């Protein structure tokens, strides 16, 4: 099987193993003590080693405390020493400069192979903001409309029905639009977070055995909706459907579009859908915690990402590096432009990070994740109520993450981007994202910012 829908939040391959991982992801995670001190011809393949991610700067110049930032590495190293995580990379950029970028632990625990800051990671659902950016580029060019019916591009969605709790099928109150897909209000699902009949159909339909993006999306269109579009927020395969719309609207395969229109212009030389042999020495193994210690889930040498996928998952298929993704995130922070290259218009990025959810839909929720107070824009979770979150967030902070515990957040007000990445199950292991985010804001508060 070549499908990469890996995980509750974040699709990949090997669905039987994946399902177990997804279910584990919903279990409570343990707590950590924060006080512990030129591209190849084949665009599927990852190209050359990336150059400098962004200019380097000092914490002092960026108004941050160097000792406080150093505590991040010390805390994560202690977790490595205790066997709680295999390793992690953390990165902090402020005002356009990297002020902290470090790796602790191992990319291969058994071999004692140290993790490096520029190593490769499965980013799973951190693919979604990239796919959303691709769609918004086509919106800007007039090839796609936000309020276009999805059936304009994928005719199978013209006849979708809603499956009611009583088992009856009814026509949706409105058709699914591109905007619904971007904001996860489409009525689609993943089949993993709920226990509705629609969720069960997703799990038993054979959908996750699809071999191509076109086949996968056609199978989604054959399944009923769990609600009329626009009436509920439900995390779903919507972004994979967007990937197929990119193909139909652009006339290009999804991987080629991403390479030519986003990765190459931004200098994201290590981001793609698989890892060729010459790059696997920089690819981190994927582990899972167990009573017996860290267990290998997916090998960097001959695992899922060692072969070209047939299914190009816009919801969770990419591999990347922190040095690549910080360039993407900095482009978003700078409202569509980086190093003289404009990917999106300013107003487009502002729309992407603005809450799309009607007031009656409230805040988004996922099992065990999201600290409260978040709505959803056109591709990102975005904070709308700072008083509802337990950490130092501010309005317009936007974020997302990936199943194997890769996280990023962008704070326009503080001109700050933070990342913490590892490769480990279950999702939310040791609360890494919120723990590291708190430490980063402590480094700001320590100097009175």
Secondary structure in CASP SS format (residue, H / E / C, confidence):
PFRMAT SS
TARGET T0000
AUTHOR 0000-0000-0000
METHOD secondary structure of the structure
MODEL  1
X C 1.00
X C 1.00
X C 1.00
X C 1.00
X C 1.00
X C 1.00
X C 1.00
X C 1.00
X C 1.00
X C 1.00
X C 1.00
X C 1.00
X C 1.00
X C 1.00
X H 1.00
X H 1.00
X H 1.00
X H 1.00
X H 1.00
X H 1.00
X H 1.00
X H 1.00
X H 1.00
X H 1.00
X H 1.00
X C 1.00
X C 1.00
X C 1.00
X C 1.00
X C 1.00
X C 1.00
X C 1.00
X C 1.00
X C 1.00
X C 1.00
X C 1.00
X C 1.00
X C 1.00
X C 1.00
X C 1.00
X C 1.00
X C 1.00
X C 1.00
X C 1.00
X E 1.00
X C 1.00
X C 1.00
X C 1.00
X C 1.00
X C 1.00
X C 1.00
X C 1.00
X C 1.00
X C 1.00
X C 1.00
X E 1.00
X C 1.00
X C 1.00
X C 1.00
X C 1.00
X C 1.00
X C 1.00
X C 1.00
X C 1.00
X C 1.00
X H 1.00
X H 1.00
X H 1.00
X H 1.00
X H 1.00
X H 1.00
X H 1.00
X H 1.00
X H 1.00
X H 1.00
X H 1.00
X H 1.00
X H 1.00
X H 1.00
X H 1.00
X H 1.00
X C 1.00
X C 1.00
X C 1.00
X C 1.00
X C 1.00
X E 1.00
X E 1.00
X E 1.00
X E 1.00
X E 1.00
X E 1.00
X E 1.00
X E 1.00
X C 1.00
X C 1.00
X E 1.00
X E 1.00
X E 1.00
X E 1.00
X E 1.00
X E 1.00
X E 1.00
X E 1.00
X E 1.00
X E 1.00
X E 1.00
X E 1.00
X C 1.00
X C 1.00
X C 1.00
X C 1.00
X E 1.00
X E 1.00
X C 1.00
X C 1.00
X C 1.00
X C 1.00
X C 1.00
X E 1.00
X E 1.00
X E 1.00
X C 1.00
X H 1.00
X H 1.00
X H 1.00
X H 1.00
X H 1.00
X H 1.00
X H 1.00
X H 1.00
X H 1.00
X H 1.00
X H 1.00
X H 1.00
X H 1.00
X H 1.00
X H 1.00
X H 1.00
X H 1.00
X H 1.00
X C 1.00
X C 1.00
X C 1.00
X C 1.00
X C 1.00
X C 1.00
X C 1.00
X E 1.00
X H 1.00
X H 1.00
X H 1.00
X C 1.00
X C 1.00
X H 1.00
X H 1.00
X H 1.00
X H 1.00
X H 1.00
X C 1.00
X E 1.00
X E 1.00
X E 1.00
X C 1.00
X C 1.00
X C 1.00
X C 1.00
X C 1.00
X E 1.00
X E 1.00
X E 1.00
X C 1.00
X C 1.00
X C 1.00
X C 1.00
X C 1.00
X E 1.00
X H 1.00
X H 1.00
X H 1.00
X H 1.00
X H 1.00
X H 1.00
X C 1.00
X C 1.00
X C 1.00
X C 1.00
X C 1.00
X C 1.00
X C 1.00
X C 1.00
X C 1.00
X C 1.00
X C 1.00
X C 1.00
X C 1.00
X H 1.00
X H 1.00
X H 1.00
X H 1.00
X H 1.00
X H 1.00
X H 1.00
X H 1.00
X C 1.00
X C 1.00
X H 1.00
X H 1.00
X H 1.00
X C 1.00
X C 1.00
X C 1.00
X H 1.00
X H 1.00
X H 1.00
X H 1.00
X H 1.00
X H 1.00
X H 1.00
X H 1.00
X H 1.00
X C 1.00
X C 1.00
X C 1.00
X E 1.00
X C 1.00
X C 1.00
X C 1.00
X C 1.00
X C 1.00
X C 1.00
X C 1.00
X C 1.00
X C 1.00
X C 1.00
X C 1.00
X C 1.00
X H 1.00
X H 1.00
X H 1.00
X H 1.00
X H 1.00
X H 1.00
X H 1.00
X H 1.00
X H 1.00
X H 1.00
X H 1.00
X H 1.00
X H 1.00
X C 1.00
X C 1.00
X C 1.00
X H 1.00
X H 1.00
X H 1.00
X H 1.00
X H 1.00
X H 1.00
X H 1.00
X H 1.00
X H 1.00
X H 1.00
X H 1.00
X H 1.00
X H 1.00
X C 1.00
X C 1.00
X C 1.00
X C 1.00
X C 1.00
X E 1.00
X C 1.00
X E 1.00
X C 1.00
X C 1.00
X H 1.00
X H 1.00
X H 1.00
X H 1.00
X H 1.00
X H 1.00
X E 1.00
X C 1.00
X C 1.00
X E 1.00
X E 1.00
X E 1.00
X C 1.00
X C 1.00
X C 1.00
X C 1.00
X C 1.00
X C 1.00
X E 1.00
X E 1.00
X E 1.00
X E 1.00
X C 1.00
X C 1.00
X C 1.00
X C 1.00
X C 1.00
X H 1.00
X H 1.00
X H 1.00
X C 1.00
X C 1.00
X C 1.00
X C 1.00
X C 1.00
X C 1.00
X C 1.00
X C 1.00
X C 1.00
X C 1.00
X C 1.00
X C 1.00
X E 1.00
X E 1.00
X C 1.00
X H 1.00
X H 1.00
X H 1.00
X H 1.00
X H 1.00
X H 1.00
X H 1.00
X H 1.00
X H 1.00
X H 1.00
X H 1.00
X H 1.00
X C 1.00
X C 1.00
X C 1.00
X E 1.00
X E 1.00
X C 1.00
X C 1.00
X E 1.00
X E 1.00
X C 1.00
X C 1.00
X C 1.00
X H 1.00
X H 1.00
X H 1.00
X H 1.00
X H 1.00
X H 1.00
X H 1.00
X C 1.00
X C 1.00
X C 1.00
X C 1.00
X C 1.00
X C 1.00
X H 1.00
X H 1.00
X H 1.00
X C 1.00
X C 1.00
X C 1.00
X C 1.00
X E 1.00
X C 1.00
X C 1.00
X E 1.00
X C 1.00
X C 1.00
X C 1.00
X C 1.00
X E 1.00
X E 1.00
X E 1.00
X C 1.00
X C 1.00
X C 1.00
X C 1.00
X E 1.00
X E 1.00
X E 1.00
X C 1.00
X C 1.00
X H 1.00
X H 1.00
X H 1.00
X C 1.00
X C 1.00
X C 1.00
X C 1.00
X C 1.00
X C 1.00
X C 1.00
X C 1.00
X C 1.00
X E 1.00
X E 1.00
X E 1.00
X E 1.00
X E 1.00
X C 1.00
X C 1.00
X C 1.00
X E 1.00
X E 1.00
X E 1.00
X E 1.00
X E 1.00
X E 1.00
X C 1.00
X C 1.00
X C 1.00
X C 1.00
X E 1.00
X E 1.00
X E 1.00
X E 1.00
X E 1.00
X E 1.00
X C 1.00
X C 1.00
X E 1.00
X E 1.00
X C 1.00
X C 1.00
X C 1.00
X H 1.00
X H 1.00
X H 1.00
X H 1.00
X H 1.00
X H 1.00
X H 1.00
X H 1.00
X H 1.00
X H 1.00
X H 1.00
X H 1.00
X H 1.00
X H 1.00
X H 1.00
X H 1.00
X H 1.00
X C 1.00
X C 1.00
X C 1.00
X C 1.00
END
